[in-house]
Amino acid sequence: MRALQLAMLVIAMMMASITPVLTHSLEEVDQDLRDREKYFQAVDNEAPGFTLQDAGGRTVNLSDLRGKVVVLNFVYTNCPDVCPLHAERIAELQTLINQTPMKAVVEFVTITTDPKRDTGAVLSDYGQAHGLDPVNWVFLTTAPDQPEDSTRKIAEAYGLKFTEGEEGMQMHGIVTHVVDQDGRLRGRFHGLKFEPVNLVVFVNALTNSTQKPHGHQQPSFWDKLKGAF
């Protein structure tokens, strides 16, 4: 709880420079992030689709998530180094977003690139161990009738590459993808050094981009957050 309070305080302290951006269009937010966040890559194309299975055996399609902003990443649970750090970064982002009204319109999706090892029980344990909240997060793997390399092909469609390691194909590169409500891939945050608040601001802009304007401007979450400190 203390860590969350500190994170929110940091966001509140940064609002003086960020709030003007939030009042502008998605295009202006996009340009601002190009200038301020060197690990951000703007994209605007149809997100590669997928049909996979969650830890409980339920089928999940990307098309099922239309109407929500999707924060998507790829890991495998046997990865000893960057994957656990990536999972923890996603959990950090989820914690920040879930303290806001965005919780209802943002879905976090993690896809394993090692479905042979990553069974439903393994996925559930991994998510719990890294603090991911199942309220708006799913960990996906292949269905029993799908080829083992299905999720690797999906990862490759999103731009990731694989190299041959001692224990099979190993994922190369860490990327957090953001897909908008219409199923379009709108941004990539590369590596783990990007500022979490910048991704949150980008997601916020996407969630607001389809909202109808109000007759009277309402205070945003960010304004309310500033007022809390």
Rosetta blueprint (number, residue, H / E / L):
1 M L
2 R H
3 A H
4 L H
5 Q H
6 L H
7 A H
8 M H
9 L H
10 V H
11 I H
12 A H
13 M H
14 M H
15 M H
16 A H
17 S H
18 I H
19 T H
20 P H
21 V H
22 L H
23 T L
24 H L
25 S L
26 L H
27 E H
28 E H
29 V H
30 D H
31 Q H
32 D H
33 L H
34 R H
35 D H
36 R H
37 E L
38 K L
39 Y L
40 F E
41 Q E
42 A E
43 V E
44 D E
45 N E
46 E E
47 A L
48 P L
49 G L
50 F L
51 T E
52 L E
53 Q E
54 D E
55 A L
56 G L
57 G L
58 R L
59 T E
60 V E
61 N E
62 L H
63 S H
64 D H
65 L H
66 R L
67 G L
68 K L
69 V E
70 V E
71 V E
72 L E
73 N E
74 F E
75 V E
76 Y L
77 T L
78 N L
79 C L
80 P L
81 D L
82 V H
83 C H
84 P H
85 L H
86 H H
87 A H
88 E H
89 R H
90 I H
91 A H
92 E H
93 L H
94 Q H
95 T H
96 L H
97 I H
98 N L
99 Q L
100 T L
101 P H
102 M H
103 K H
104 A H
105 V H
106 V E
107 E E
108 F E
109 V E
110 T E
111 I E
112 T E
113 T L
114 D L
115 P L
116 K L
117 R L
118 D L
119 T L
120 G H
121 A H
122 V H
123 L H
124 S H
125 D H
126 Y H
127 G H
128 Q H
129 A H
130 H L
131 G L
132 L L
133 D L
134 P L
135 V L
136 N L
137 W E
138 V E
139 F E
140 L E
141 T E
142 T L
143 A L
144 P L
145 D L
146 Q L
147 P L
148 E L
149 D L
150 S H
151 T H
152 R H
153 K H
154 I H
155 A H
156 E H
157 A H
158 Y L
159 G L
160 L L
161 K E
162 F E
163 T E
164 E E
165 G E
166 E L
167 E L
168 G E
169 M E
170 Q E
171 M E
172 H E
173 G L
174 I L
175 V E
176 T E
177 H E
178 V E
179 V E
180 D L
181 Q L
182 D L
183 G L
184 R E
185 L E
186 R E
187 G E
188 R E
189 F E
190 H E
191 G L
192 L L
193 K L
194 F L
195 E L
196 P H
197 V H
198 N H
199 L H
200 V H
201 V H
202 F H
203 V H
204 N H
205 A H
206 L H
207 T H
208 N H
209 S L
210 T L
211 Q L
212 K L
213 P L
214 H L
215 G L
216 H L
217 Q L
218 Q L
219 P L
220 S L
221 F H
222 W H
223 D H
224 K H
225 L H
226 K H
227 G H
228 A L
229 F L
